[in-house]
Amino acid sequence: MEFKFNKISLKDAYIIDCFFVDDNRGGFTKSFEKNIFLEAGIEFSLNETFISKSAKNVIRGLHFQINNPQAKLVTVISGKAWDVIVDLRPYSPTYRKWVSTELSASNHKAVYIPRGFAHGFVALEDDTLMMYQCDGKYDKETDTGIRFDDTTIGIKWPIDENVAIHSERDLALMTFAEYERAPMRLSNGKELI
C-alpha cells in the first residue's frame, strides 16, 4: 500500500494512510519519507523523535509550544489511541475547531499536525505506544497546553471522566480564554496566521 494523504476539515492538517506491506514474516510500515511528503505539499524536517507509553484511559494534552511551535507527525506503534488536534491559529478559517481519529498499530495511520495546533489523545488499550516525529526545536520553557475539558473547545472524549487518568501537569494547563490572551508565536515574533 502506498502513502495516501487525506485532507481533513482543519486547514493544512492531514490524516495519512502510511506505506504498509505484510507477508508470512510479519509487516513493514513507513510513516515518513521526505520526498513523498514534499510531493503532497508537506514540508517537514525532522528535529526529534520520541515515544510515549500510556495505560488504558490515560488522556494526554492538549499540548503545544507558545514560542516556535513544532509541526508533528504522530502515529501509534503498539495499542490504540483516539487522537485529537485543535487549530489554535487565530486567523485560520478553522480556528478553535477540532478533529479526532483513531490511530492503532493495525490501521497504519498517522496524523500530520501543522504548526499552530494543539495535540492530545486518550489511550484505548494498555501499553499504547505513541510515536511523535517533530519538525522544529523543542522549547522546554514554553511547552504548555490547554485543558482537555475546556468547554470553549468542547471536545467529546470517548471515555467517561470517572475512569480517565491525567497527570497533575495536564490538570493545571490553561483555559482557552487564557490562551487567547497570549497565543502561539512564530520564530519572527508574529502571531500565527
N, C-alpha and C positions, 0 to 999 in steps of 0.2 A: 504494500500500500504506500502511495506517495503522500507527501505533505498536502494537507488541504487547509486553506486559511478561510475561516468562516467569519465574515463581518457580523458584528452584533449591534444592538441598538445604541451602544455607547461609542461615541466618536473616537476613532483611532485604535480601539481595542479589538482583539480577535480571540476566538476560541479555535484552537488549532488541532486538527487530527494529525498526529505525529506519524512519521515514517515507521512502519512496523511490518516485520515478516516473522513467520514461525514455521517450524518443521519438527521432525521427530526428536530433535535435540532440545527444543525449547523455543525461545523467541529473541528478537532483537528489536529494540526501539531506539530511534534517534529523535531527540527533541529539538535540536537546533543545528542548522547549517547556514553559515553566514550568507553565502551567495543565494541560496534559495529564499531566505528571508528578504534579502535586498530586492530580488525579483518580485516579491509580494508587496514591496513598498515599506518594509520594516527595516530601519537602520538600527542595528543592535550590536554593541561592542561589549563583550563580556568582561566585567571587572572582578566579580566574585561569585562563587557558588557555595551554597550551604544547604543543609538538610535539617528539618525539624522532625522530631518523633513525638507523636501525640497519642494519648489514650482515647478511647471512645468517649464522645461528648465533650471533648476539650474544644472551646472556642478561642481562637486567637485573632486579635485585631480589634479594630481596623487600623492598620499600621501604614506609616509613610514618614518621609523626612521633610521638615519645613524648608531647609536650605538644600539646594541641589538635589531635588528628588530623583530617585532612581527609576528607570524602566525595569520591569521584571518579566521573566518567563517562568511560570510555576507549573509543576506537574507532580502527580503522586506516583511514587515508585514502589510503594507497598501499601496496601489497605485501600481506604476510600474516604473522600472528603467532599463536603458541599462547600464550594469555593465562591466567594463574593468579591466584587470590585465596585468601587464607588468613584464617580467622576467628581473631583474636587477642584477643577479648573474654573475659576469664577466666570470667565467669558465664554465657556463652552456651551453649545446648544443642549448638551446633555448634563449640565451641571447639576449635582446633587442626586442624580439618578444612579441606580444600582442594577447589576445583573448578576445572576448566580448560575453555576453549572456544577454538575457532579464530575469530579476527577477521580480516577481509580487506576490501579495497576493494570486492570484488564481492559479499560477503554482507550488507553493510549492518547489521551487528550492533554493539551496544555492551554494555559491562558496567557496571552500577551497583554501585559498591563503597562500602558504608556506612562511617562512622567506626568505627575499631577493627579494620580489616582490613589485611593486607599485600598488596602487589601486585607481580607480576613477569610477565615474558614472555620468549619466545625468538622472534627474527625468523626466519621460514621462507623469506624471499626477501630479496635485496639491496634496499637503499633502501626499507626498510619505514618508513613514517611513522605513528607512534602519536600521536593527539591526546588530551590529558588536559584535562578541564574539572573544576575543583576548587572545592568548597564549603568555605570556611574559610581563614584566613590561613596563608600559608606560614611555617614556623618553621625557619629555617636551623639554629639551634642544636641542635634535637632531631630533625633529618631523619636517619634511620638505617635499619636493616633487619636482617633475619635472612638468613644464608647460604642460597643457592638449594638447596644439597645437604644441608641439615640432616636428619639421619636420624630425628629425632623427628617431624618433619612428613612426611617421606618422599615428596616429590613425584617422580613418574616423568616426567622430562623426555623429550620425543620425539626428542632428538638425542643422539649419542654425545658424551661429555665430551671425547674427544680432538679434536673439531672445534669445541667451544664457545669463544666469545670472551667474556672478562669484563674489567671494569675492576678496577684494584687496590683501589679503594674497596669494591666489592662482595665481593671475595675476603676483605676484612678485616672484614666485618659480623659481628655477634654470633651466637651459637648460640641455639636456642630456650630452653635452660636459663638462659642469661644474661638473656634477655628476661623470663622468669618472675620473676626477682628484682627487676625494675624495669619493670613493664608500662606500657602507654599510660595517659595521664591525660586526662580531660576538662578543660575550662577552669575548672570549680569545684574542681579538685584531686582529685576522686574517681576511683577506678578505673572503667574501662568495664564496663558490665554488659550 
